[in-house]
Structure formats: C-alpha cells, structure tokens
Amino acid sequence: MEDLAGKVAVVTGGASGIGRGICRRLAAAGLDVAVADIDADGACAVAAELRESGVRALGLAVDVGDRESVIALADRTVAELGGVHVVCNNAGVIVGGALCDATEDDWRWVLSVNLGGVVNGCTVFAPRLIEQGQGGQIVNTASVGGLLAGPGLSLYCTSKFAVVGLSQSLRAELAPHSIGVSTLCPAAVRTKLIDADRNRPGELAQAGGGAEMMRAAVESGIDPDVVGDCVVRGIRSDAAYIFTHPSYRDVFDGHFQSVLAAFDT
Ligand SMILES: NC(=O)c1ccc[n+]([C@@H]2O[C@H](COP(=O)([O-])OP(=O)(O)OC[C@H]3O[C@@H](n4cnc5c(N)ncnc54)[C@H](O)[C@@H]3O)[C@@H](O)[C@H]2O)c1
C-alpha cells in the first residue's frame, strides 16, 4: 500500500507502548485511526492526541480475546470512519517463568490475548477487507520471540510462534485480494509490557509466573515511535516481516545456520 493518506487504520493495544507508537506514525502518514484497547480511557487519550494532528481518530474499548467485542470494534470503525484498510493486531501481554510453574490461568490469559486476539482480528477484519475490494494490509505483532525461543518464555513464545504461523498462511491466502499480511517482530521496546498484569482479568488471577526478569531489557529498549516508523515502512512495501532491531540479524543467522546444519546430521 503506497498511498496511505486518507485511508483508515485500526490498532489494537493502541493506548500504550508499541500500539501508541504505531497510531502516532500512521496518523503522521495521513491515516484516520481507530485506537482500540481494553484501557478505554487510554485509547481515548491517544485518539485525542491524534486528532490534534488533523486526522480523524476514535478511542474505542475492545477486549481482543472476545470475538463479539472485536466484531463491535469492526462495526464501529466502518460506521464512523467509513471503511478500514489497515488492521494492526497488536494488543499483547506477557507471563514469564518456568513452564512447570505456569498455571492454567497463565496459559488461558496469554493464549487468549496474544493468539486469540490475532485470530479474532484476522477472522473478523479479513472478510471485510475482501468484501470492500480496495486491498489493504494486516500487521500482526509477534516478536523476535516468535522465531527464537529461550528459557523462561515458553508461554509467550508459544503464543508468538503461533502468530508467525498464522500470519504466513494468511499472507498467501490474501495475496490474490491485494491484501498484504506483515508480521511485526520487535526485540526490546520501552513500553509497559512488563506491567501487563494491570489488565489481567479477575477470573484468570491465579498466576504462577511473572515477567520481572525481562524488566531491565524492556526498560532499556528502543522508543515505540521507532517501531511505528518501521510499521509504516513495512505497510508501504508489503513486508512479510517487519524487524526493528538490525542487530538481531547475526542472532537469526546463527539460529538458522543451526537449523540447516540439522539436515546434515
Ligand atoms: N515491549 C517489547 O519489548 C515487545 C517486544 C516484542 C513484542 N512486543 C509485543 O508488542 C505488543 C504491544 O506490547 P507493548 O510492549 O506495547 O506493551 P504495553 O503494555 O505498553 O501495551 C499493550 C497494550 O495492549 C493492551 N491490552 C492488553 N490486553 C488487552 C486485551 N485483552 N484487549 C485489548 N487490549 C489489550 C494494554 O492495555 C496496552 O495498552 C504486544 O503484542 C507485545 O507482545 C513487545
């Protein structure tokens, strides 16, 4: 999608961190934006900031793990902004710690938001993009943890590996409709991700793990607006993967060399 001005975007998890950075950079590129988040006040505050830059913007409440809520988000976006062309399925949470310490509630919460949110976003919005017949772009937020796994991140990486797989399949399915699918794979970004528990539902409160071990890395991460710039470039070029940390090239090189070496054993 080269021509972005006047198009409409929806961004989940738009109230904070990477989602807010994406919203800010999409608005700077001239898109109208539906800022959607479980934190409705935060979404409205970001939308108000975007309106000051001259675009139309809505702050909307959504729980991405709840399909009905995502359908309502799509309905309102189309009704109030006149269509939808860019969908950023970005809302996410983290639970760290050893697999053996994770509770059933940990699994349900992480998979419901990180994977269920992307499933709902894709299955609700993709048919509308197809029906609209104007092409478009879906950007699913995974992580470098969607391609590389390490200790203490089994729940998170399970959800993010699944997002990578879903996105690759969907990219091939939607290409004939001129709808691109990009997988966003950031490393550390300075956001509130480590305090994701602030949005944890009461019925899934039994926690076995925590994400404190990741705090120092996240707090020393890159600015979320830089990720927003990468996303806008990725949308313009229909990038299959959007990487934000060039220094990870060597890490990936080592990883995939070891995968290829397994063919020789
Ligand atoms: N920060 C990093 O280092 C990093 C690295 C790689 C990937 N990511 C991914 O980036 C995405 C954004 O996270 P962030 O780092 O900006 O964290 P963040 O906590 O600053 O923002 C996440 C947003 O998602 C919202 N949210 C949580 N649960 C929700 C739900 N059920 N429905 C709707 N909204 C919900 C939160 O209210 C928040 O506004 C996540 O998918 C995360 O996994 C982050």
The ligand as an SDF file (V2000), in Angstrom:
LIG
                    3D

 44 48  0  0  0  0  0  0  0  0999 V2000
    7.8710   -4.2100   24.5300 N   0  0  0  0  0  0  0  0  0  0  0  0
    8.6110   -5.1420   23.9530 C   0  0  0  0  0  0  0  0  0  0  0  0
    9.8250   -5.2620   24.2180 O   0  0  0  0  0  0  0  0  0  0  0  0
    7.9780   -6.0660   22.9390 C   0  0  0  0  0  0  0  0  0  0  0  0
    8.8340   -6.8600   22.1520 C   0  0  0  0  0  0  0  0  0  0  0  0
    8.2690   -7.7090   21.2050 C   0  0  0  0  0  0  0  0  0  0  0  0
    6.8880   -7.7510   21.0370 C   0  0  0  0  0  0  0  0  0  0  0  0
    6.0880   -6.9640   21.8260 N   0  0  0  0  0  0  0  0  0  0  0  0
    4.6410   -7.0510   21.6020 C   0  0  0  0  0  0  0  0  0  0  0  0
    4.1550   -5.7530   21.3220 O   0  0  0  0  0  0  0  0  0  0  0  0
    2.7550   -5.7010   21.5970 C   0  0  0  0  0  0  0  0  0  0  0  0
    2.4350   -4.4330   22.3650 C   0  0  0  0  0  0  0  0  0  0  0  0
    3.0050   -4.5140   23.6640 O   0  0  0  0  0  0  0  0  0  0  0  0
    3.7790   -3.2970   24.3550 P   0  0  0  0  0  0  0  0  0  0  0  0
    5.1610   -3.7430   24.5560 O   0  0  0  0  0  0  0  0  0  0  0  0
    3.4840   -2.0360   23.6530 O   0  0  0  0  0  0  0  0  0  0  0  0
    3.0820   -3.3220   25.8040 O   0  0  0  0  0  0  0  0  0  0  0  0
    2.0930   -2.2900   26.5130 P   0  0  0  0  0  0  0  0  0  0  0  0
    1.6740   -2.9760   27.7610 O   0  0  0  0  0  0  0  0  0  0  0  0
    2.7290   -0.9440   26.6350 O   0  0  0  0  0  0  0  0  0  0  0  0
    0.8730   -2.1840   25.5040 O   0  0  0  0  0  0  0  0  0  0  0  0
   -0.0120   -3.2780   25.3310 C   0  0  0  0  0  0  0  0  0  0  0  0
   -1.4280   -2.7270   25.1700 C   0  0  0  0  0  0  0  0  0  0  0  0
   -2.3280   -3.8390   24.9840 O   0  0  0  0  0  0  0  0  0  0  0  0
   -3.5000   -3.5800   25.7530 C   0  0  0  0  0  0  0  0  0  0  0  0
   -4.2120   -4.8240   26.0570 N   0  0  0  0  0  0  0  0  0  0  0  0
   -3.8640   -5.8180   26.9330 C   0  0  0  0  0  0  0  0  0  0  0  0
   -4.7940   -6.7770   26.9510 N   0  0  0  0  0  0  0  0  0  0  0  0
   -5.7500   -6.4250   26.0520 C   0  0  0  0  0  0  0  0  0  0  0  0
   -6.9490   -7.0240   25.6100 C   0  0  0  0  0  0  0  0  0  0  0  0
   -7.3940   -8.2000   26.1090 N   0  0  0  0  0  0  0  0  0  0  0  0
   -7.6720   -6.3740   24.6660 N   0  0  0  0  0  0  0  0  0  0  0  0
   -7.2680   -5.1750   24.1690 C   0  0  0  0  0  0  0  0  0  0  0  0
   -6.1370   -4.5550   24.5570 N   0  0  0  0  0  0  0  0  0  0  0  0
   -5.3910   -5.1760   25.4840 C   0  0  0  0  0  0  0  0  0  0  0  0
   -2.9870   -2.8760   27.0010 C   0  0  0  0  0  0  0  0  0  0  0  0
   -3.9940   -2.1550   27.6850 O   0  0  0  0  0  0  0  0  0  0  0  0
   -1.8980   -1.9710   26.4070 C   0  0  0  0  0  0  0  0  0  0  0  0
   -2.4180   -0.6990   26.0650 O   0  0  0  0  0  0  0  0  0  0  0  0
    2.4430   -6.9970   22.3380 C   0  0  0  0  0  0  0  0  0  0  0  0
    1.8380   -7.9110   21.4330 O   0  0  0  0  0  0  0  0  0  0  0  0
    3.8010   -7.4820   22.7750 C   0  0  0  0  0  0  0  0  0  0  0  0
    3.8290   -8.8840   22.9520 O   0  0  0  0  0  0  0  0  0  0  0  0
    6.6100   -6.1400   22.7510 C   0  0  0  0  0  0  0  0  0  0  0  0
  1  2  1  0
  2  3  2  0
  2  4  1  0
  4  5  1  0
  4 44  2  0
  5  6  2  0
  6  7  1  0
  7  8  2  0
  8  9  1  0
  8 44  1  0
  9 10  1  0
  9 42  1  0
 10 11  1  0
 11 12  1  0
 11 40  1  0
 12 13  1  0
 13 14  1  0
 14 15  2  0
 14 16  1  0
 14 17  1  0
 17 18  1  0
 18 19  2  0
 18 20  1  0
 18 21  1  0
 21 22  1  0
 22 23  1  0
 23 24  1  0
 23 38  1  0
 24 25  1  0
 25 26  1  0
 25 36  1  0
 26 27  1  0
 26 35  1  0
 27 28  2  0
 28 29  1  0
 29 30  1  0
 29 35  2  0
 30 31  1  0
 30 32  2  0
 32 33  1  0
 33 34  2  0
 34 35  1  0
 36 37  1  0
 36 38  1  0
 38 39  1  0
 40 41  1  0
 40 42  1  0
 42 43  1  0
M  CHG  2   8   1  16  -1
M  END
$$$$
